[in-house]
Each structure stands twice: as structure tokens, then as C-alpha cells.
């Protein structure tokens, strides 16, 4: 069965709410990857600290500093999951295989090579990935912009053939208006990718615009739901509803490259990796 990837866009300050029944043991049967963001206002505080020591912080060092917020969340979340009796490990974005290019602060993914992540899923473990970060060709840490943990989750879900990607947030789902501004705003049970993109373009903070476009382009179904209860949520998918067709693509240079032209994509072997049916058909390098 393909892994199920869960992305926590806003992580609790205490990481696991003691009043909530987290079924990580049941989730292990689906091979869980949790992509976490920095807690609360951590990122803003890190930026303020950078400006206290430098009027114009260097972009490279600023990205390195901001990545520590998600790293702290990932390490603490993995510790908390272990306390529940479930094996777990934390990975920074670059160990999860996120390779980037472009300017610091707004880098874009150029390939996903999740070798270490897959090895840990096979043990099996819950793998907690620090979101919003990757590594460029020079080995420098880069960040994917505000809300980049959404993009990390969608990329990993697409690269590894997850049946869907769950986006946990502080609202009940996608609503007709911001429920924090308009109390009682109606939640939408299902929306299409174009609708979600239009909502994100209008400034809604429910999901990063780039991540919404990635989900559309790679056909990743999304389930946007509350971090605080299991009710409701909003499914985001193409209309008419369809199941994901499965295969991602591997570039000839190795690793999954979502932007490679079709002529540069090729099937390859699955040795040493999870072997759901679509992986055995289309393969990995």
C-alpha cells in the first residue's frame, strides 16, 4: 500500500495535545510521514533576532537561521511520538531528499531523492520531516518561502505516490470566508484545484499558493482539516473525483524531477525500496 503522508502546517507549542487521541500505531500501517512547520511565531522571532545583529542580514545565513525553527519542531515531534511507544525519527529537508534551486528565501524544488526517508519507512518508523527547506547544488540550506511546509508535503506525497496529503491547520477546512474574521463561515466539503488556487490567490492563508498549484499539477488529492479535532475537513481534488493514478517520474540523472520534460523521464528498478504495485510497474532509480 502506498504511504499516507500527513502534513501539520501549524504545530502545537507543546507538539502533542495530551487531550487528543493520536492513532500513530494505526497510522504506522499506512507508513506515515509528518511534515512540520515552526511553532507559533518562531520564524518571525528568528527574523527579528537577525535584524538585531545586522541591518541587512546575508540571505544565505538568514535561510540557515530560519530553517532551525522547523528543525526544532521536527526533533521535538519525533521525541513526543516515541513517548507514545511508536518508533519515529526526524529528518531535515535535505536528508528527506528535497533539492532546490533559485534565490534564498524563495527557492524552488528541482528534484526529490527520498532514499533515506524510504529506508526509515521500511523499518518501519513515523518519519517527521522539517518543512520549508532543502539544499541547493552548492550544498547550502535554502527555504521555500512562507508556508513552504505545504509545498514540502505535496512534493513528498507526489514523489512517493501517497494516496492523499493531509493538511492540518487551525481552521476546520476551506471556508467561504475566513472563519477567524467571519464567525460561522460555511465550510466547503469538496473544492476543485482551480477553486483552491483562486482562494489562495485572493490571500487566504489556508494553504500556500505554490503548494496548491503543485497539488493540481501532480494530481495529489488534499484533505484540509483541523489540528484540534477529527470532524469535517475539505477534500481538494479534480472534478469529477478520481483516484490518483500512481506513478511519479524519475529523471535520468536520478531522483524524482517533477518538472523534467516527458522525454527525460524513464522507468527504473525498485531494489531496496517499498514495492507497492505502481512502483514495481514504473520503478525508481
C-alpha positions in Angstrom: 0.0 0.0 0.0 1.4 3.5 -0.8 2.4 5.5 2.2 0.0 8.1 3.6 1.6 11.5 4.2 0.4 13.8 6.9 1.4 17.4 7.0 1.0 19.5 10.1 1.1 23.1 8.9 0.9 24.6 12.4 2.5 22.6 15.2 1.3 22.9 18.7 3.6 24.7 21.1 3.6 21.5 23.2 3.7 19.4 20.0 1.2 16.8 21.1 -2.1 17.8 22.9 -2.5 15.3 25.8 -6.3 15.5 25.4 -6.2 14.2 21.8 -6.1 10.5 21.0 -3.3 10.2 18.3 -3.6 6.9 16.5 0.1 6.8 15.4 0.1 3.0 15.9 -2.8 2.6 13.5 -1.2 5.1 11.1 2.0 3.0 11.0 0.2 0.5 8.9 0.0 3.3 6.2 3.6 4.4 6.6 3.3 8.0 7.9 5.5 11.0 7.0 4.7 14.1 9.0 6.0 17.4 7.7 6.1 20.0 10.4 6.4 23.8 10.4 8.0 26.1 13.0 5.9 26.6 16.1 3.9 29.8 16.6 5.8 33.0 15.9 9.2 31.3 15.9 10.1 32.4 12.3 9.2 36.0 13.0 11.3 36.0 16.2 14.3 34.5 14.3 14.0 37.3 11.7 13.9 39.9 14.4 17.0 38.4 16.1 18.8 38.5 12.7 18.0 42.2 12.3 19.2 42.9 15.8 22.7 41.8 14.9 22.7 43.0 11.2 20.8 45.8 9.4 21.0 43.7 6.2 21.4 40.0 7.1 23.0 38.0 4.4 20.4 35.9 2.6 22.4 32.7 2.9 22.8 32.9 6.6 19.2 34.1 7.1 17.9 31.0 5.3 20.2 28.8 7.5 18.8 30.6 10.6 15.1 30.3 9.6 15.5 26.6 8.9 16.2 26.0 12.6 12.6 26.7 13.5 11.3 23.7 11.5 14.3 21.6 12.7 13.4 22.2 16.3 9.7 21.2 15.6 10.8 18.0 13.8 13.1 16.9 16.6 10.6 17.6 19.3 7.7 16.0 17.4 9.8 12.8 16.9 10.6 12.7 20.6 7.0 13.1 21.5 5.8 10.4 19.2 8.4 8.0 20.7 7.0 8.7 24.1 3.7 7.3 22.8 5.5 4.0 22.1 5.8 4.4 18.3 9.2 4.4 16.6 9.9 7.8 15.0 12.8 9.8 13.6 13.3 13.3 12.4 14.9 14.4 9.1 15.8 17.9 7.9 14.6 18.7 4.4 17.9 17.9 2.7 18.0 14.4 4.3 14.5 13.9 3.1 15.8 14.5 -0.4 14.5 18.0 -1.2 16.9 19.5 -3.7 16.4 23.1 -4.7 17.4 26.0 -7.0 16.8 29.7 -7.1 17.1 32.6 -4.7 17.5 32.2 -0.9 14.2 32.6 0.8 12.0 31.7 -2.2 13.8 28.6 -3.6 12.0 26.1 -5.7 12.3 22.3 -5.7 14.2 20.9 -8.7 14.3 17.2 -7.6 13.2 14.8 -4.8 15.6 12.0 -3.9 14.0 10.4 -0.7 16.4 7.5 -0.3 17.0 8.0 3.5 13.3 8.7 4.1 12.3 5.4 2.3 14.8 3.4 4.3 13.3 4.7 7.6 9.7 4.0 6.3 10.8 0.3 5.7 11.9 -0.2 9.3 9.0 0.9 9.9 9.0 4.4 11.6 7.0 7.5 11.6 9.3 9.9 9.7 9.0 13.6 10.8 10.4 16.0 8.2 11.3 19.6 8.8 9.3 21.5 6.2 10.1 24.6 4.1 13.7 23.7 3.4 16.0 21.9 1.1 19.6 22.0 -0.2 20.9 23.6 -3.4 23.7 22.4 -5.8 26.3 24.2 -3.6 25.2 22.4 -0.5 23.6 25.5 1.0 20.4 25.3 3.0 17.5 27.1 1.3 14.0 27.8 2.3 10.8 27.6 0.2 9.1 30.8 1.3 6.3 31.5 3.7 4.0 28.4 4.0 6.7 26.3 2.4 5.9 23.3 4.6 2.8 22.9 2.5 5.0 22.6 -0.6 7.3 20.1 1.1 4.3 17.9 2.0 2.8 18.0 -1.5 6.2 17.3 -3.1 6.8 14.2 -0.9 3.3 13.0 -1.4 3.7 13.2 -5.2 7.2 11.7 -5.2 6.3 8.7 -3.1 2.8 8.0 -4.5 0.8 8.8 -1.4 -3.0 8.2 -1.8 -3.5 11.7 -0.4 -1.9 14.5 1.5 -3.5 15.8 4.8 -3.0 19.5 5.6 -3.6 20.2 9.3 -4.4 23.8 10.1 -6.1 25.9 12.8 -9.5 26.1 10.9 -12.0 23.3 10.1 -11.2 23.3 6.3 -11.7 25.6 3.3 -14.5 28.0 4.1 -16.4 30.6 2.0 -14.8 33.3 4.2 -12.0 33.4 6.8 -13.7 31.9 9.9 -11.4 33.9 12.1 -12.9 37.1 10.7 -16.4 35.8 9.8 -17.6 33.5 12.6 -19.8 30.7 11.3 -18.4 30.9 7.8 -19.6 27.8 5.9 -17.1 25.1 5.4 -16.9 23.5 1.9 -16.8 19.7 1.9 -15.1 19.5 -1.5 -13.4 22.0 -3.8 -11.5 21.6 -7.0 -7.9 22.5 -7.5 -8.7 25.7 -9.6 -11.1 26.8 -6.8 -8.3 26.3 -4.1 -5.8 28.2 -6.3 -8.2 31.1 -6.7 -8.8 31.2 -3.0 -5.1 31.2 -2.3 -4.5 33.9 -4.9 -7.1 36.1 -3.1 -4.9 35.9 0.0 -6.5 33.1 2.1 -3.9 31.7 4.4 -5.3 28.2 4.4 -2.6 26.9 2.0 0.5 28.2 0.2 -0.4 29.2 -3.4 2.7 27.4 -4.8 1.7 24.2 -2.9 -1.9 24.4 -4.3 -0.5 24.7 -7.8 1.8 21.7 -7.2 -1.1 19.6 -6.0 -3.0 20.4 -9.1 -0.1 19.8 -11.4 0.9 16.4 -9.8 -2.7 15.3 -9.1 -2.2 15.0 -5.3 -5.6 14.8 -3.5 -5.6 17.1 -0.4 -7.6 16.8 2.8 -7.5 20.2 4.6 -8.6 19.7 8.2 -8.4 20.9 11.8 -5.5 20.1 14.0 -7.8 20.1 17.0 -10.5 17.5 16.1 -11.3 14.8 13.6 -14.5 16.2 12.2 -15.2 17.6 8.7 -12.4 19.0 6.7 -12.3 19.8 3.0 -11.2 17.5 0.2 -9.4 19.1 -2.7 -9.3 17.2 -5.9 -10.1 17.3 -9.6 -13.7 17.1 -10.7 -15.1 14.5 -11.3 -13.5 12.8 -8.3 -10.8 10.3 -9.3 -8.2 8.3 -7.5 -4.6 9.2 -8.1 -3.2 7.2 -11.0 0.0 6.5 -9.1 3.4 6.8 -10.8 5.7 9.7 -10.3 8.6 10.1 -12.7 12.3 9.7 -12.2 14.8 11.8 -14.2 17.7 10.1 -16.0 20.1 11.9 -13.6 18.4 10.1 -10.6 15.8 11.4 -8.2 12.3 12.4 -9.0 12.1 15.6 -11.0 8.5 16.9 -11.4 9.5 19.5 -14.0 11.5 17.2 -16.3 10.1 17.0 -19.8 8.5 13.7 -20.6 11.3 12.7 -22.9 13.7 12.9 -20.0 11.7 10.5 -17.8 12.4 6.8 -17.6 11.4 3.7 -15.6 14.0 2.1 -13.3 14.4 -0.6 -10.6 12.9 -0.7 -7.1 15.7 -2.6 -5.3 15.7 -1.8 -1.6 12.6 0.4 -1.6 8.9 -0.1 -0.7 7.2 -2.0 -3.5 3.6 -1.0 -3.9 2.2 -2.1 -7.3 2.7 1.1 -9.1 6.3 1.3 -8.0 7.0 -2.2 -9.3 5.4 -1.2 -12.7 7.1 2.1 -13.2 10.1 1.8 -10.9 12.7 4.1 -9.3 16.3 4.7 -10.0 
